[in-house]
Amino acid sequence: MTDDGTTAAAATGTLGYEQARDELIEVVRRLEAGGTTLEESLALWERGEELARVCRRWLEGARARLDAALARPVEERADEAEGGAGGESG
């Protein structure tokens, strides 16, 4: 069982936000539906906790990016919005 948990934890680290969120929704649905053994329920709960951590990291990263973007001077942000952020026309 440890090997499965290790494999699942490693796979969790490569999930994107939407993938982790969708799998978390499925885990919650299965837990709410019931009909699983105690061991299965515990495994689902643990997977859900891992997935919630992945989602939280993605959201915290997005928040940090937004905060950094908003902290830049307004003029710099306006230049980027007008296309001054890297594209040369010609």
C-alpha positions, 0 to 999 in steps of 0.5 A: 500500500505504501507503494501505491501512496508514493506513486499517487503522491508523485503523480499528484505533483504533476497535475494541473489545477483543473485536473486536480480539481476534477479528480477532487470532485470525483473523490468527494462524490465517491465519499458522499455516495458511501458504499465503500469500506473503511480502508477505501474511504480512508484512501479516498480521503487521503487522496482528496487531501493531496489533491486539495494541497495541489489546488491550493498551491496552484491558487497561491501561485496565481495569487502571487502572479496577480499581486506581482502584476498589480504591484508594477507601475500602471504605465508599465502595465498599460504598455504591456496591454498595448502590445509593448510586452515583446512583440515587434511588428514589422 
